[in-house]
Amino acid sequence: MGSKEEVNQGHLQAGRINTDAICAAFEENFASRSELGASLSVWSQGREVLSLHAGRMTRESDAPAWTAHTLVPFWSATKGIAAACCLRALETGGWTLENRVADLWPEFAGGGKQDITIGQVLSHSAGLSSLDEQVDVLDYPAVIAALERQKPTWRPGKSHGYHPRTFGFLADELVRRATGADSLSAYFHGEIAIPLKLDLWIGLPASQFHRVATLYPGRLDPALRDEPFCRAFNTPGSETRRAFDSPRGLHAVGDMNTPAGWTAGLAAMGGVGSAHALGRFYACLAAGGEGLFSAKVISALQTTRTCGHDRTLCTPTAFSAGMMLDVPETRQPLFGLSGSAFGHPGAGGSHAFADSENHIAFAYVMNQMEFGALPKHRALKLVEALYLPESPAP
């Protein structure tokens, strides 16, 4: 396991990060919370101050050990990267969140969507969480054509519902239209991943396949079966089920253990990388963008655009232009103690965020998933420990 030897002790003397509490929470995940393999990366003031890793890449007893460099798919934690890339691309092209999508992407106006704004699309309030047409998630042109014809499920801007799959295609097409890039994946790789030297891909090259840990699905706690999200998710035809089912394909956890899942380049759920790289990305945002992202982009990432009952997740959520935020007065914050923190979790427990107020970035990835789209006990215990005050020296 990575340990406190990897911590920048000069920074810790300021009392900002309680490494003892974080290490204890990380170890407890393995001892009593069914962790298999995982890594955690914490950054402060632009430097990695804590790197923890332990466990195995697969369930086999002789499986390779999980290291700081192990790669793993992290599902919807990809959306935060996609959102930042999309905002950067739009700003470069002179587009704002108040512009109509159809002004940049004329075909989008089909189905009565001519007045939907870019800001509504990126904040999950455009009413496009699902598709009426059955199209394959790996057929990008077909999905885009279906989105162009799709009628909104609700009146855009009047409510919101998480767009678990369609969000990535919407952001991808906006990047292509704004910049002429081949894809959001290509844009991210050339404009962000290479400058930051990120060990992270949206569309993994074959040369990296051997480094990817195997994902395992989480089990639903019987006590949670009656929760609104679980009931809706398990009800065929519900708004929630439709959102998670379309576009169709790559639904099973096992599908993301295959080259098809790794290489698809899906901007909503196709990210593969290390905790170190994911933390480095958010450290860039926490530090003000490091010249790659403007102050305007950072502001858009941390400014609430939608907040309240989520029609898909069946619980209160809040979104900026693509990032998830804490709902005010939440019992257990997802993103720590700063009201300006922003990030995005991934299905099963992966989690990452930036806290620019405290100059902190956090990234946690694992291969034994928990059930659900939002962070559960393992990630939340780590976030809680991150903000505990240091114990006074004896």
N, C-alpha and C positions, 0 to 999 in steps of 0.2 A: 504494500500500500504506500502511495505517496504520503509524505508526512511533513511535519513542521520544519524539517531540514530544508524544504523547498520554499519556505516563507521568507519574504523580505523583512528581516527583523527591524530594520530602521523605521519602516513604516508602522510596524506594530507598536512601537513605543509610543506612538501618538494615541493608541487605544481605540483605533477605528474598527478593527476586526477581531472578534473573539475566536482565534483559531482553535483553542481547546474545545469550545462548544461545537464548532463546525466539525472538527475531527470526530468528536464523540457522536454527533448525529449521523455522520457518514458511516461510522463503524456499527452503530445501532441498526442502520438499514440492513446490513448484512446479518446481524445477530438475530433480529426479530421481525424484520419487515420483508423477508423473502427476496432480498436483492441477490442478483446472480453476478452481473458484471456492471461496473459503472465507473464514471469519472466525473470530477467536479473541478471547475476552473473559476477562480475568483481574481478579479483585477481591481487595482486601485491606482488612481493617478496615472493610468496608461501602462501599468506594469502588472504582470501576473504575480500575485502575492501568495497564492495558495493553489497547489495542484494535488489532488487526491485521486487515486485510482486503485481498484482492487477487483478481485473476482476472475471470472472466466469468460471467454468469448462464446462458448457454447455450454450446454448442460453436461457434456461428456466429462468424465472425471479426469481424462488426460488432455482436455482442451487447452489451447494456448492461453496463457495468462493475459488478462486485460491490462493494457499499459496506457500511459498518457497519450500514446499515438494511435490507439485503437479507433477505428472508424465505426459508425453505426448510423442507420437511418433514424431521423428524428422527427418524421411526420410533419405536423403543422407548425413546428418551430421554424420551418422553412418560410412561413408567411411573413415573419418579421423581416427577413432578408429581402424577400420579394417586395415588400412595401417600401423599404428604404431605397431599393434600386428604382422602383417605379417613380417615386417622388423625385429622385435625382434626375431621372431621364426626362420627366415632364418639365422640370425647372429648366433644364438645358434647352428644351424646345420652346420655352416661353409659355407653357401651359400652366394654369392654376387649378386649384381644387374647385373653384366656382365655375370653370368652363364646362360646357355641356360635352359629354362624351361623344355625341354625334358630330360635333364640330371637328374633332380629331379623327373619328372613326365613323364615317357617314352611314355605313350599313347597320350600325348599332341601333339606329332609330326605328327599326322594324319592331312590330308588336306594341307600338305606342310608347316607345322609350326615348322619344326625341328630346325631352327636357331633363332627363336624368343627368346629374352632374358627376364629374370625376370624384368629388368628395363623397358623394353618396355611394358610389361603387366601392371605394376603398374603405368605407366605414360600415360595410355590411348592411346598409339601409336601402339598397336599390331594389329589393324584392326579387333578386335573381339567385336565390340560394339553391334552386333546383331547376331541372329541365323537364319539359313535357315530352320531348323526343328522347328515344333510347339511342344514345351514341356512345362509342367506345372512348374511354379516357385516353387511350393511346393514339387516337385519330384527331390530332389537333385541328385540322381544317374543318372536320365535321362538328367538333364541339363549338368552334367559333361561329360556324354557320347557324347552329342551333341556338346559341346565345343571341345572335342577331335577330332571329325570328321570335324568341321567347317573349311572352307577356309577363310583366312583373306580377308576383304572387300577392303583393300588397302595394299600397300607394307609396311610391318612393319618398323617402324622407320622413314619413309619418310613424314608422316603427323600424325595428331592426331585428335581424336574425342572422346568426353566423352562417357564412357561406363556406362550408368546409372544403369543397372541391372546386366550385366554379370561380372562387376568388382568384385562384392561380391563373386560370385562363384569361380572366378579365385583366389582371395586372400584366400578364405576359403580352397580350395584344396591345395594351396601352404603350408599353415599352417599345414594341416593334414599330408602332405607328409614329411615336414621338422621335425615335432615333434612327430608324432604318436597320436596327440590329436584327440578326437572324432569330434571336429569341432572348427572353429574359435571362436564361441560363448563360448564354454567350456574353451578354452584357455584364452580368455579375462577374463572370470569370475574368474578363478582360479589364473591366473598370474598377473592380473592388478586390476580388480574391488575389489577383497577382500583385497589385500594389501592397496589400496588407500581408502577403505571404500566407494565405489561409489554407490550411489542410482541410478543405471543405468544398463540396461540389453540389450543384443542382444538375445532375447528369454525370454520373461517376465514370471516369475512363477505365477501360479494362485492366490497365496496369495496376489499379488499386483494389481490384476485387478481393485479393487474398487477405486484405487487412480488415474486412468488414465482419463485425460480430453478428451472430444470429439473433434475431428477435423472437420472443416468445409471448403469446397473448396472455393478457391478464384474466383472472377469474372474477366474475361478478359476485360480490358479497351478497348472499341472500337477503340480508337486512336492507339492501339498497334497491331491491326489485320494485318497490312501490314508489321510488322517487320519480318525480315528473319526467326527467330526462330518460330514465331507463324505460318507463312505460311507453313514452313516445317513440323511443328508438326501436323498441320491440313491437310496435304497432305498424303493420304494413299499410302504406298509403298515408301515414301521418306526415305532417310538414317536416318533422325531424328526420324521419326515415328517408323521405324523398331527397332531402338535402345531402345525406350521407351516401345515398345510392346513385347519385348522378353527377357527372357522367359515370357510366357503369364500367366495371373492371378494376383490378387491383384492390379489391375490398378486403381480402383476407390478409392477416399478418404475414402468413407464409409467402404471399406475393411480393412482399418487400424484402424477402431473403433471396431474390433471384436477380440475375442481370437485367431482366426486363424492368423490374421495379427500380433498380439502381440507376439505369441509364435513361429513363423516360424523361428526365428533366422537368418534372412537374413542379411548378412554382408554388403550389399550395401544400405539397406534402412530400416532395422528392428529395429533400436535402439529405446528404450523407457526409458526416464529418466527425471531428473529434471535439471534445469539450473545450480543449485549449483554443481551437480555431473559432468555435462559436463564441467563446468568451472574448477573444480578441476582436471579433466583429463588433460586439456590444461595447467593448472598451473604447473603440473608435467613436461610437455614438455618444458614450458618456463623457468623452473628452471634448465634445463639441464638433466632431466630424473630421478632425485632423486634415482639413483641406479637401477631403473627398466628399463630404456632405456639408452643405451650407447651413448657417443658422436657421434659415427659413425651413429647410427640410427637417432639422431637429425639432423645431417648434411644431411642425405639422405632425410629427411622430408622437409628441407628448401632449397635444391639445385634444381634449375630449370633443368628439363630434356626435356620438350616440351613447346613450346611457339609459338603462332600464331593463325591463323584461325582454329577454332574448327568445324570439319565436322558435329558434332551433334548439338551443341548449336548455330552454325551459327554466332559466334562472337569471337573475340580474347580471348583466355584463356591461362593459363600457369599452368603446373603441375610439381610437384616433383615426387618422388616415392610414389604416392598415395594421397598427399595433393594438394590442390589448392593454387596457389600463385597469386599475382597481376601481371598483364601484365605491363611492364614498361611504364611510361607516360600515365597511365590510367586517364581519366578525374575524376572519383570518385572511389578511391581505395576501394576494398572490405575488406581489412585487415589493415586499418589504414595507418600510415605514415612511418612505418619501411619497408625497402626493404627486410628484412629477415623474416617477419611474414608469417605464414602459417596456414591453417585451412581447413574447409570444410563447405559450406552451405548445407541446406536441402530444398527440394521443399516447396514452400509456404512462406519461410522467415526465418526459423530457421537458426542459424548462430553461429559459434564458431571458435576461433583461438588463437594461441599463438604468442606473440611478445617477443622473448627472448632478443632482444636489449634493450627494455624498461622494461623487467621482468613483462609483463602484460599478462593476459589471459582474454578472453571475451566469454561469452555464453549467448545466447538469444533464448528462445523457446516460442511458442504461439500456440493457437488452431484455430484462424481464419486465414486461409492461404491467401496469395496473389498469383496471377497467375504467374507461371514461376519456373524455376529451380535455378535461381540465386537470391541473396538478392535484395529486393526492398526498398521502402522508409522507412519503419519502422526500419528495421535492420540497414540500412545505416545511418539514422539520429542518431542512438545510437552510431555507430562507429565514426561518425564525431564528436559527442559531447565528446566522450572518449578522443580525442586528442586535444580538444580546451584548450588553456592556461587558468589557473585560473584568474579570475578578481582580480585586486589588492584590498586589504582591504581599506575601506573608511578612 
